[in-house]
Amino acid sequence: MSEKKEDPIRLFLLSALADGSLKAPHELARAFHATRAKPSDGPSAWRRYMNAIKQQATFMARSGALMFVRKGEPIHPDDVKGVVKLRLPLPGEAMPAPKPRDDDIWDGEDDGE
């Protein structure tokens, strides 16, 4: 049997954020692309990695390996929208609880209409 290879994007995110910095997903996608760029790549070729960076960041945040930050405050991965940055969690830092949604308050009772 062969050993399972570690995801290169996961390894890149851990490495890029190891210095404790905050980085936007597009910055990380550009930097990841720079490690794999071909001479024939156009100036926006980095965009092909955006979805993979976002998906891996969300997975890592749900497992506690990464934090999404908005306006300097950590947020739950389910609350990500708008401008966010990523960083590694601080020692002892727990993931915040998700914010309640308007559709979460439905009580399940039919109002007869």
C-alpha positions in Angstrom: 0.0 0.0 0.0 1.1 3.5 -0.7 1.0 6.2 1.9 -1.6 8.9 1.6 -0.2 12.1 0.3 -0.8 15.3 2.2 -2.9 17.9 0.3 -0.5 20.4 -1.3 -2.9 23.3 -0.6 -3.3 22.3 3.0 0.5 22.2 3.4 0.8 25.5 1.6 -1.7 27.2 3.9 0.0 26.0 7.0 3.3 27.1 5.7 2.1 30.5 4.4 0.4 31.3 7.7 3.1 29.9 10.0 4.5 33.3 10.7 1.2 34.4 12.5 0.2 36.7 9.7 -3.3 37.5 8.4 -3.7 36.9 4.7 -6.7 37.2 2.3 -7.7 34.1 0.3 -6.8 35.9 -3.0 -3.3 36.6 -1.6 -2.8 32.9 -0.8 -4.2 31.9 -4.2 -1.7 34.2 -6.0 1.2 32.9 -3.8 0.2 29.3 -4.4 0.0 29.9 -8.2 3.5 31.5 -8.1 4.9 28.2 -6.8 3.4 26.4 -9.9 3.3 29.0 -12.6 4.2 28.2 -16.1 5.6 30.7 -18.6 2.5 30.4 -20.7 0.1 31.3 -17.8 -1.8 34.6 -18.2 -1.9 37.3 -15.5 -5.1 35.9 -14.0 -4.2 32.3 -13.9 -4.0 32.4 -10.1 -7.8 32.5 -10.1 -8.0 28.8 -10.9 -6.8 28.1 -7.3 -9.3 30.4 -5.5 -12.0 27.7 -5.1 -9.5 25.1 -3.8 -8.0 27.6 -1.3 -11.5 28.6 -0.1 -12.6 24.9 0.2 -9.5 23.8 2.0 -9.6 26.8 4.3 -13.2 26.1 5.2 -12.4 22.4 5.9 -9.4 23.4 8.0 -11.3 26.0 9.9 -14.1 23.5 10.8 -11.4 21.2 12.2 -9.8 24.0 14.2 -6.6 24.2 12.2 -7.3 27.6 10.8 -9.4 30.7 11.6 -11.4 33.0 9.5 -11.2 36.6 10.6 -13.5 39.6 9.8 -12.8 43.1 11.1 -10.1 41.6 13.4 -12.5 39.1 15.1 -12.5 35.3 14.5 -15.7 34.1 12.9 -17.2 30.6 12.4 -16.7 29.1 8.9 -20.5 29.1 8.4 -20.6 32.9 8.8 -18.0 33.6 6.1 -19.2 36.3 3.6 -17.6 39.4 2.3 -14.1 40.3 3.1 -12.3 37.8 5.3 -8.7 36.9 6.1 -7.1 33.7 7.3 -4.7 33.0 10.1 -3.7 30.1 12.3 -5.5 29.9 15.7 -3.8 31.4 18.7 -2.9 29.1 21.5 -6.0 28.1 23.5 -8.3 29.9 21.0 -11.6 28.1 20.3 -13.7 28.5 17.2 -16.6 30.9 17.8 -20.1 29.6 17.6 -22.0 30.3 14.4 -24.4 33.2 14.4 -28.1 32.3 14.4 -29.8 32.7 11.0 -33.3 34.0 10.4 -34.3 30.7 8.8 -33.1 28.8 11.9 -35.9 30.3 14.0 -38.7 28.5 12.2 -40.5 26.5 14.8 -41.7 23.7 12.5 -45.4 24.4 13.1 -47.7 24.8 10.2 -49.7 28.0 10.4 -52.5 26.5 8.3 -51.9 28.4 5.1 
